[in-house]
Every structure is written in structure tokens, then in C-alpha cells.
Amino acid sequence: MKNLIQHKVPPLYGPKRLDVYLAELLRDKFSRQELKAALQKGGILLNGKPAKPKTLVKEGDSIEGPL
């Protein structure tokens, strides 16, 4: 069974790349490379749209999809 993520970005000090943000959030489960690969497949959505690893996330953004 695949892992699913549903996450709302809390207040940050500044925008962060999506792959970096997810790597920090899920550091105990996935490497940054694994997350980057999942993003490149287009399955992870940011605010309902496919996101690239370099996409910047900000407070209130919604992240969801399979990992």
C-alpha cells in the first residue's frame, strides 16, 4: 500500500522549495531524492495542481498525493 500525504503548510519564515520542505517534514520516512522522484512523476499536488520539486511552498498551501 502506498503512503498518502495530506498536509497544510503552517506559517514559515519564508518560502521553501517543495522537495526541501517535504524532506524536512518526512525525514524519518523518505529521502529528498525519493520525494523528488515522486514529485517528478506528477502524483503530488500542490493546491490541487501537479507540482515540480522546485515549486515554492508558502503558508496555507495544501500538499496531497501518493508517495
Helices and strands as residue ranges (DSSP letters): E 4-8, E 16-17, H 18-25, H 32-40, E 45-46, E 49-50, E 56-57, E 62-66
